[in-house]
Amino acid sequence: MKKSGTNLTSEQQIRLVNGASFFGTAAITEKNILRLQLLDGGTGINFEQLFGDILSKNGKGGIGSDALRNVLENFYTPSELTDEESKNLYDWIYKQLEEIIPDMTAPGCYPPGILLGATWNPEVIYAVGTALGQEARAYGINILLGTPNVNLHRDIRNGRLFEGYSEDPCLISKLAPSLVKGVQSEGVAANVKHFAANNQETNRMNINEYISERALHELYFPGFEACVKEGVATVMSAYNQINGIPCTENKTLLTDILRNEWGFDGVVMSDWNAVYHPAEAVNAGNDLAMPGPIAPDKLTAALNDGTLNPKALEASSDRMIRLASEYALPADGSIDTNMTDKAAYDAAAEGIILLKNNGVLPLENTADIALYGKYADNLLTCGEGSAGIHTNRNISFYRALSERFNSVNHDMKTDDTDTFIYVYSLPGQEGNDLADISIPQNTVDEMSQLLDYADSNNIKKILVLNVSAPVAFTELEKRFDAVFCIFLPGMQGANALADCLCGKINPSGKLPLTWPERAEDMPTYLSFPGDGMQVHYGEGIFVGYRWYDARKIKPLYPFGHGLSYTEFEISRLEAKNETFTDSVDIIAEVVNKGEKAGKTVVQIYVSDRLSSLTKPVRELKAFKKIYLEPKEKKTLTFTLKKSDFESYDPNLKMKTMEEGYYDISAGLSSRDLHACCSVYADVESPYSYGGSTSIKTIYENPKLKAVLKDFFEQMQYPWSVVLTSYEYTSQDTLELIMNQVESSENDRQILYKKLKSVKKH
């Protein structure tokens, strides 16, 4: 018999919707409902959380003790532990862990969202998801949190920017669901977070964000909707408020949109300690409050006094039962390190971005390299906080270089040195936003002195940006011969970067966000992180390249930018049908003009020539990453659907496509556009010329004005009515004017039909 919340007592239902441990749900043993083990996350198994939860379940405290910190830091080098408390704790945890995964294979460290976004390749992201899912199963994790984090890159100072995929909703929506599919293919529940608009760490607990309805629907929701459509099992609700309502209590968000509009039928869980009012959260559609243990008192009292809807409680417990029945699987204790290492390597290899190259790359294997930077020997592979990974599987960059080149040392002032590599590293951390995007002055001074010496001695100068977010470095950039951005590349990042440097890998990563010259150019410069507990998203839909294009601001590197060791060209772009109603096929011809094989990303942007709504100059709507041999040419077909031409109208409370001409551009970045064609959307929309059109619009359009004037003269209506309206009340609708001249309904329809026949240019 299928288990249901109706078969449970209210006390059992309340146990199910409240976390039982810091990363575990309640088991209802008398009903054969199993416990679910939750854990971060999207870059690998978080040992701090896992060990803390093991301790918590066994009544031995939890996360945060000095002894646990010591054990984490020295887990793979236990001989370094000196005090008895830490040694004993290590022995105890080791035994607990050995029961779960007997061979004690360390978890992997995988690239975070920002580098996965830079791959522009759903296939490698699926492989990472599969690797994450396999390791989660091995460690007995049933729900892997943050798989994926799809919060938009609103401001690059966000401390968790590295976890998100992009500033663009199209790129997020076409990539992030692949991680969901990969994780769940291994029998582990994926978890998309944080719903919604969790875009800063400053005052993240209950910060009130004022966001326009249009921006929510066009920018901040699509990544979540795409993951829901792909079948994600769980959604995490966010800490913040949106327009005065906490996300965990927002019924419009969690029920009307997520469930009723998008069709989500899984579990909504809160971020940790994000449930501020338990009954309101359950009523709104938040199924699971985390972390535990949570006493039942508040929900019990709310149920008794009528503030907790018993049907909402039952629905939430039903969803928890279904989730446990599908995903409460035992640990299988097995990790295929060859497969998981390859997934990490492929993602890093396809995500590493060559930002600049004046011809010095790739390097010959005879190169004698001088390596500098705090993390030059061992790169920053992951962020801190819930994305932090403890593993012994990271590859040393120094070792990777040494295996590929003649010599590597830490002193440029030798007779043999011909190449200087500086690794600049910038950590990213949950709970802490960046104060600015500048490189510290002492680091600038160090780099400048090294560059002076390299210039004087004709040494090649290469900069590696091992960063959690873009940095301002325009003047330094001019002095380096080549610049790589590797973000936080995971455990195989050093191997992938070394292979890019020697030419074994031809770089193909593309920026998933705009890289500004300075912080002052950013659309959110004056509205991040807000004032006190409020922040206004005043930039609206103009985030990232949408802002830079509209304001005609030149970034240091545009969205979608990334170089190769060969040269690609989009030589032709055309539409199969110039006029369409529901969809249109766009054909692009791409050629590799160079002498090396490689991959590039063909990016398709849509521009609306004449729009009733304010729109960006162009928007990414499709892309494909392709491989081409030298001189090879390929023809690609992109199908653009009606939804790719729609915008959200807050007055109509819906997305709609306006009739008219649209320009389609194909390029290798948002600023490197190679070819263009045009299509006409032949539809009727709420913006079609007719009775609701303003006199201003008609009077200032010569064709519309001529149609209206001819009609007024034919029907002998006074033209002075139109002139007076245009002079004093130009926003009057044509319907209002037709009422004033007492036209018949038949005459109006004849006029409106004539107006609708005028094409929008």
N, C-alpha and C positions, 0 to 999 in steps of 0.2 A: 504493500500500500504506500502510495506517495505521501511523503511527510508534508505537512502544511501547518502554518501558524494557527489555523483553527483548531488543531489537535493539541495545542500547547496551552498551558495556563498563562495568565497575564504575567505572572512572575517569571516564567520561562521565556516568554517573548521579550521581556525587558532584559533578561540576562543576555539574550542573543544580540540585541542592538547596542549593548554597552561592551566595550573592550574588556577582556578579562586579564590581560597582562600588557606590558608595554608594546609588544608586537604580536599579540595573539588574541583570538576571539574565544568566546566561551564554548565549551562543549556541554551539550545536554545529554549526558550519558544514558539517562533513563529513556530517552527517545532516539538513541543511536545517532545523534547529531554530533559530528566530529569537530574538533578544534581546527582553526585555520591559522597557519603561521604566516605572518606578514613580515616584510623586510624591504629596506632599500637595497639595490635600486637599479637605475638605468645604466650605471657604469660598472656594476658588479655587486657581489655580496659584501655588505657592510658588516665587518666583524665586530665593530664596537656595539652595534645594535644587536647582533646575534648573541654575542657573549652576555651583554646586559640582560637580554630577555631570558637566556638560560639561567642566569643568576636569579632573576626576578621570579621565575616559575618555581625555583627551588628555595625560595625564601632567604636568599643570600644577598639582598640588596640589588643594585642595578647599575646603570650607567653613571659614570662620573667619579668613581673612587680613584685614589692615587694608585692603588694596587692594580686596578683594571687598566689604567693608562700605561703602567709599566709593562703589563703583559702584552697589550696591543703593540707597543713600540718594539718589543723584543720577542714577539711570538716565534719568529723564525731564527732567532739567536738566543735561546733560553739561557745560555751560559752567561749572558750579560746581566741577568737578573741577580741582584745582590741581597735584597732583604727577604726574610723568611715568608712574610705574608704574600709577597708577589710570587715567590717560588711555589708555595702551596696552591695559590690561586691558579697559576699556570698548569700545574699537574692536574688539578680538578677539572679545569676547562678542557684540557687536552683529552682526558678520558671521556668527558661528555661528548665532545666533538667526534672522537674516534668511533663512538657507537653509531653516529649518523653517517659518517663517511670514512670507512675503515682505512682506505689508502691515504687519507689526509691530504689529498691534492688541494693545493691552494687555489682560491678563487682567482679569476682573471680580472684585469683592469681594462675596461673598454673605453673607447673614445666617447665623450659626452655629446649631447645633442648638437652643439654648435659645430663640431667637426663632422658629425654625421650629416648635418645640413649642408656642409661644404662639399660633400661627395656628389650631391645632386643625383644620387643613384639608389633607387629603392631596393635593388637586389643585394647590395652589400649591407644595407641596413637590416634587411630580413635575416641575413646570415648572423649579424650581431645579435638580433633578437633571439634566434635559435640558440646561439651560444649562451646567452644570458638565461634562457629558459632551461637549458640542460644543466647548467651549474646550480640554478635555483632548485631544480628537482633533486640534484645530488645532495644538497644541504637541507632538504626537507622544507623548502620555502614553498608555500602554496600561492601566495600573492606577492608579486614583485612590484614594489611601488615605483612610480615615476617612469613607467615604461609605456609611453614616453611623457616627458614634460614638454607641453606644447605652448607654454606661455610666450607671447610675442616679444621680440626684442624691441621694446619701446624706447629704452634709454640704455646706452652701453655702460653706464655706471652701475647698473643693477648687479649686485653681488652674485646672483645666480644666473647671469646672462649665459654662461657657458652651458647650462643645462638645457636651455631652449634651442630650437632649431633655426629660427630665422626671424627677420623683420617682416617677412612677406607671407600672407595667409595661404597663397597658392602653393608655395614651396613646402610649407609645413604640412598642408593637407595631402600632398602627393608623396611625402616621404614618411612622416611619423606613423601612419597606419601599418607600414611594413614592419616596424618594431613590434607592434601589437601582434601581428600574424606570426612572427617568428617566436616570440615568447610563448604564445598560447599553443603553438604547434607541439610544444614539449609538455603539455598538460599543466602549465602554470598560468594562473590568471594574471593578465596584464592590467595595468592601472594607469590611466591618463590623468595628469594633474596640471595645475591646480585650478579648478573650475570656479571662478573665471577671473581673468585679468590680474593675476598675481605677478606684478611687474616690478616690485621693489622689495627690499628687505628692511628699509628704514620704517619703523613703526608698523611692521607687517601685521602685527596682531591687531586686527580691527581697524586698520587705516580706512578711511572713507574716501572712495574714489568717485569723482563725478565724471561720468563718461557718457558721451552722446549715444543714443540708441543706434544710430547709424554706424558709429565706430565699433560698437559691440558686435553687430551683425556682420559687418564687412571684414573686420580685422581680428577681433578677439575670440569669436566663436567658431570660425570655420575649422580650425585644427581639431577641436573637440568633436565637432559634428562628424568629421571625416573618420576619426577613430571609432566613434559610435557606429557609423555605417559599416565599419570593418568588423564589428562584433566584439569590441573591447568589453571585458567582463566587469570591470569596476572603474568608477570615476571618483577622484578625490576632490571634495569641495574645499574652497580656499579660506584663508584667514580673513581676508579683507571684506569690507562692505563695498557694495556697488550702489551708488546713488542712495545711500542711507540705510541699506538693508544688508546685514551680514550674509555672505554667500551660503552659509550652513542653514540659514533661516529663510532663504529666498525661494518662495514657492514658484514664482514666475520662472526662475532659473532652473530649479531642480525638477519641477513637475511639468509646467506648461511647455517649456522649450525642450529640455533634455528628454523627457519621457513622451509627452504627448506629440510634440512636433517632430522630434528626431527618432522616436521609437526605441529609446534605450530601455532595456528590461533587466539590467544588472543591478549591482549594489553601488550605492553612493556612500562613501566613507568620508569622514572629516579628516582634514589635516590634524596633526597632533595638537590637542587642546584648542581646536577651532570652534568647538561647540560651546557657545556662551549661554544659551538657554535651551536645555535639553528637549523640553516638550515642543517648543516652536520648531526645533530642528527636525524632529520626527514628523511633525505635521506638514512641514515643507517638502519632505521627501528625502531627508538625510537618513540613511538606514543604519549606519554604524558610527558611533562616537568613539574616537580613539584619543589617547591611549588608555589602557586599563591599568590597574583595576578600577572600575567605576562602581560606586555604590548605587543600588537601585532606588534609593530614597526619593530623589527628585521626580523621576518618571512615575513612580508608584503614587506619590502625592498628586501629581498632575492628572493621572488617570482617575484617581478618586474624586478630584474636584472638578473634572470635566474639561480641563484645559488641554489634555492630551486626547486626541481623537483615537478611539480604540481601533477603528478601521485602518488608520495610518500605521499604528503599531503592528497590527496583524500583517499588513502588506510588507512592512520592513522585515519582520521576522520571516515571512515567506521567502523573501528574496535572499535572506541570509541562509536559509535552509537549502535553497536551490544552489547557491554558490558553494556551500560546503559539500553537497552531494556530488558536485562535478569536480571540485578542485582539491578537496581534502585528501590528497594522495600521499602515500608514504614516501620517505626519502629513498632514492635508488642508489645513492652513494657512488655514482660513476660519472667521470668527466673525461671526454675525449679531448686531450690537450692539443693534439694536432689540429683538430677541427676548430677548436676555440681560438687557438693562436692564429690560425689562418684568417678567421673572421676578424680578429682585432687588427691583423696586419693589412688585410685588404681595405678595411675601412680607413685606416690611417693613410695608406698609399693613395687612395682616391680622394681623400679629404684635404691633404696637405696642399697649400696654395702657394704657387710661385707668384709673388706680387711684382717683382722687378727682376730683370736680368739684362745686363748690357752686353752679354755675350760671353761672360766668364764661365757660365755653367752649360753643360755638365763638366765636372772636373775629371781630369785624367787620373788613373789609379796610381800614377807616380807622384801625385801631389804630396807635399810636406805641409802639414796643417798645424797651425797654432790655434788652440781652442781656449776661449775665455767665457766667463759668465758664472754666476753663483751656482746655477743648476746645469752647467754645461756637461759635466760628466754623467749626471743622472737627471734626465729631464723631469719637469713636473708633468706627471701623467694624468692626474685627476684633480678635481676640486676638493674642497674641504667641507665638512659638515656631513649631511646625509649622503653626499656623493663621494665621500672619502673611502678609499679602498686600501686594505692592508694585504699585500701579496709578496711573494718572492719570485714572481714571474716577469717583473719588469726587466727590460733590456737596457744595459748601459749604453749611452750615446758614445762615450769615449771608446768602449769596446767595439761598437758597431763601426765606427770610423776606422779604428785600427785594423779591422778585418778587411777593409776595402781599399785603404790608401797606404802609401809608402811609410809615412810616419805621422804620429799625432803627439803633440806635446803642449805644454802650457807656457811656452816662452817663445814669443815672436822674434826676439832679438837673437836669432841664430842665422848662420850663413845659408842654411838650406831652406828655410821657411819661404814658401811661395804663396800660401793661402792663409788668410786670417778669418776665423769664424767666431762671431760673438753671439752667444745665446742670451737673449733678454727674457727673463721669466717673470710673470705676474700671476700670483695665485688668485683664485676666486673662492669666496666662502659664503655659505648660507648664513644669513643673519647680519651681513655687513655689506653695505653698498660702498662703492669706490667714491672717494671725495672728489677726485678729478681724473683725467685721462692722461696726464702728463707723466713722462719718465722722470724719476727723481734726479735732481741736479748732480748729485755725486756720481750717479751712473752715467749721465750725459758727459760729465767731465772725463770719466774713465774712458768711455768710448771715443771721445774726441782725441785724447792723447794717443790712444792706440791707432786711430785712423791717421793721425799726423805721421806716425812712424811708418805705417803701411804705405801711405802716399809717397813718402820719401824713399822707400825701398822697393817700389814697384811690386807690392804684394796685393794679391786679389783680396777683396773685402766683401765678406758675406755676413748678413745679419739673419739670425733665426729668432722669430718672435714666438716664444713658448708662453702664450698669454691666455688668460681667461676672457679677455675682451680687447677690442682695439685700443691703441694708445696713440697719442699725438707725438709724431716724430718727423715732421716734414723736413726740417733742416738736416737731421741725421740721415734721413732716407736719401737725400741728394748725394751723400758722400759714399754710400755703399754701392758696390757693383751689382749686388743681387740681394734680394730679400725674400725669405720664406716666412709664411705664417703657418704654424703647425697647431695653434691653439693648445689644447691639452690632449695629446695624441694617444693615450692609453699605453698598455704594456709593450706593444710592438711598434710604437711610434719612432723609436730610435732606429730600428732596422729600416722602416719605411723611409725615413728622412735620409739616412745614409744611402739608400738605393736611389733616391731622387738626386742626391748630390753627385753620385757617380754615373748617373744616366741609365741605370738598370730599369728604373721606373721613370717614365715621362710624366711630369706633374700634370694633373687634370682637375685639381680642386678649384672650386669657384666660391667667391665670397657669398655667404648667405645673408649678409647685411652690408650696409654702406659704411665705409671707413672715412670718418671726417678728418679734415686737416686740423681742426681745433674744436674744443667742446662748445664754444660759442656758436658754432654753425648748426648744432643739433636742434631738431624741432622741439625737443623737450628741455632745452637748456635752462629756461626760467621756471619750469613747472615740474621739476624733479629735485627732491622727493616730496615736495609740497610743503605746506605750512602746518606744523603741529600734526594733528590727526586727520588732515584733509589734503587731498591733492586733486587738482583739476586737469583733466586730459584735454587741455585747450587746443592741442594740435589736431584733434578730431581724427579724420581718416588719413591725415598727412603725416604718416610715420615713415621713417627711412627714406628710400629713394623717392617716394611720392613727394616728400617735403623738398628735397634737394632739387628735383626737377621743377616743381612749381615755383620755387624761389630763385631758380637759376643760380644755385650755389654749387661750385665745383668741389667735389669731395677729393680726398687724397686718392682713394680707390673706389670706384662705383660698385654698386650691388651687381653680383654676377661676374665680377672681374677675376681672372686667373689666367696666367700665362702657361705656355707649353714650350717644349724644345723644337716644335715645328710650327707651321703657320696654317691656319684654317681660314676658309672664306665661304660665306653663304652667297652663292653666285646667282640664285634665282629664288623668288618667292611669288606664288600665285594662288589664287582661290579657284577651286574647281567650278564653283558657281558664285558669281558676283552678288546675286540676290538670294537671300535665304530667310527662313522663318524659324526653324527649330535648331538646325546645326549647319555648319559649313566646314568643308575639308580644305585645309591649307597645305600646299605642297612646297617644300623647301629643298633646294639642291645644295649640298655641302661638299667641299673639296679640301683635301689635305695638300697644300701647295708645297710643303717642305720635303725634307729628305729623311725624316724619322716617323715611325708609326706613333700614333698617340690617340688620346681621347679628348673630345671637347663636348661642350653642352650647348646645343642650339636652343635659344630662349625666344619664346614668342610673346610679344607684348601687344595689348589692345589699347587703342586711343579712340575716344568718342569725339567726333568733330564738333558736334553741336548738341549740348545736353541741357535738359531742364534742371538737373541737379548739378551741383559743383562736383567736378571729377578730377582725379589726378591726370597729369599729362599722359601717362601710360601706366599700364598694370600688367604684371606677369600673369599669363593665363595657361601656358603650356611650356614644356621643355622635354628634351631627350638628350641623354648622354650616349655618345656613339664612339666607336673605335674605327679609325681609318688607317690603312697602310699608306706609305708615301705615294702621292699623286692619285690616290683613290678618291672616287667621287660616289656619293650616296644620295638617294632621293628619299626624303622623309615625308610622311603624311601626318598632320595633326588635325584632329577633329575638335573644333571649338563648338561647344553647346550653347544653348540659349542662356544658361546660367553664367557662362563666361562673359556675357555682355550685360548682366543685370547689376543694378545697384539697389541699395536699401533706401526706401523712401519712408522717413519717420512719420509723415502725415498719413500715408496710405497703410503703414504698418506691414509692409511687404516689400519683397524684392521684385523688380520689374525691369524689363528691357524696353528701351525707347526705340521707336523706329528711326531710321536715318543711316548715314554713312559712318562706318568705323574703319580706321586705318589699322592694319596689321603690320607689325614690324618684327623682323627676325634679326637677332644679333648674338654676340658673345658676351655682352654685359648690357646693363640698362643704358649705358652711354655709348656702347660700341655696336651700333645698329648697321647692318649690311644691306638689307633689302626691305622693301615695303610693298604692300598691295592694299586694295580697298574692297570692302564688301558693304552691301546695303541690307539692313534688316527690314524686311517688308512685313510689318506687323501693325496691329492697332494696339495702342497702350493708353494708360491714363493721361499721357502727355500728348496724344494725337491732337492735331489742330481741330478745334470745334468750339462748342459752347463754353467749355471751361478755360479756353485760352484767353489770356489777358489782352486788352486793347493795346498795351505797350508792345507786346510781342508781335501782334498783327501789324500795327502801324509802322514798326521799325523794320519789317521784312517786306521788301518791295513787291514780291510775288503775292504774299498774303494780302497786303494792302490793296493791290490792284484787283484781286478777286472780290474783296469786300466792297470796294468802291463801285466796281461794275455792278455788283448785286444791288447795292443801295440805289444806284441811278436807275437800274432796270425796274426796281420795285417802288421807286419814287419815295424812298425813306430819306429823312433829313440827315445829310452828312455832318451837319453841325453837332449832332449828338455825339458822334465819334470824336470830332475835334475837341469838344468840351471835355469829354472823358479823358482823352490823351493829355490835355493840358493840366487838368486838376486831379483826376483820379485814374491814373493810367493802369492801375492793377485791377480795375473793373473787368469782369469777365464779359465775353461776347454775349453770353446768355442774358446778362443783366441789360445790355444795350438793346438786345432784341425784344426784351420785355418793354423797354421804354418806348420803342417805336411800334409796339403792339403788333408784332409780326405773328403770322399763323404758324402752327407747329409744322405744317407741310413746307412752308417757306424756309423755316429754320433748318430742317433736315436737308433740303436742297443745298443751302449755303454750306452747311457743315460738311457735306459730301465733297463739295468743290474744294474746300479748304484742306480736307484730308488727302486730296490727290496731289497736293503740293509736297514734293520731296524735301526732306530736311537735309541741308548741306552744312 
